[in-house]
Amino acid sequence: MAEKSAEIRVIKRKHGHAGHHGGAWKVAYADFVTAMMAFFLVMWIVGLSANVKQAIAGYFKDPTAFMAAANSGKDPFKVSEAPGGIHLKEGGEGNAAEERHKLESVKQTIEKMVASTPEFKELGKHVDIKLVPEGLRIDLLEAKEALFFDSGSAKVKPATRHLLALIAGELKRLPNKIIVEGHTDSRPLNRTDGYTNWELSADRANSARMVMYSAGMPDAQFAQVRGYAATQPRDPKNPTHFSNRRVSIVVVMSQAMKQQQFGQDDSDPAGITHGLPVTEHRASTPSLSGVSGN
C-alpha cells in the first residue's frame, strides 16, 4: 500500500509589535537643526568686523558688482573709503576729552602771548578766556573808557586789530568752527536814523570777523556772526554797566558736541542768518555823534 504523502502545514504566528511611529520625529529633528543653524549664524555675524558686515550688505544690494569684484581678483570684503568721507574715530567721549585738552592748550598759549606783549598790557586785563560746554570762549570786555571799539561805533581800534590778529593766528590752526558774537549794554543809542544796539552788536561782531579774516583765518572756518544787543548781559543785575559791552569769539567743539550742548540755543540774534557762513561785507560804521554808552 502506497504510503500517504505527508501533509505539510505552515504555521504563521503573529507577534505583537508596537505601532508604526511615522515621520513626526523627522519634523522635530529638522526644526532643532534649523534652530541650531540660525543660532550659530547669528553668533558668526555678531563676531564679524564692520568691513565684512558692510561687504555682505553690499552683496545683497548689488550681487553682480560683488561677484565682478571677486572674479577680478580684488578682495570683495575690502571696503573702500568714499571720496570726501569723514574718518570717525571710535570712542566719542575720548575724542571729546582730547579735543577739550587741545582747546585748553590753545587757551594757555593765547594767555601767555597776550601777557608777554607790552602793547596788550592794558587790553590783556579785559580779555577773559575760559572753557565752556560749547568749547572755548574768548571775551573782549569793554572798559569804561572804550578799549576795543570807539564809543557807539563798530570801528576797531588799532591795538584791538593786533590782538584779534594774534588770536586768529592761533585759532586758524584748529579744525573747529568759529562763532563771533556782539553784545552791548542796555543804554539806547541817541540816534535818529534807526540804528540801534541790534545793528551795533552785529556790526562789531562782523568787524572782528573781518579783522581775523584779514589775518589769515579761512572764511569757511566762520560758522556764524551773531548780534545780541543787550539781550545777554554779563551783569544781569546792572544791564547798563559797561562790562556788558563785549565781543565774544567762540571756538565750537565737534559737531556731535555742538548738537548736544550748543545747538539748542533758543536766542534769536538780529540781522544774522543762522547756520550759514557769513559773507564778506563791510560793517556799517557811520560817523556818530551824541551817542550814549555802548
Secondary structure, DSSP 8 states (H G I E B T S, - for coil): ---------------------TTHHHHHHHHHHHHHHHHHHHHHHHTS-HHHHHHHHHHHH-HHHHHHHHHTTS-TT-----TT-----S-HHHHHHHHHHHHHHHHHHHHHHHHT-GGGTTGGGGEEEEEETTEEEEEEE--TT-SSB-TTS--B-HHHHHHHHHHHHHHTTS-S-EEEEEE--S-----SSS--HHHHHHHHHHHHHHHHHHTT--GGGEEEEEE-TTSS-SSTT-TTSGGG-EEEEEEE--HHHIIIIITT-----TT--TTS-------------S----
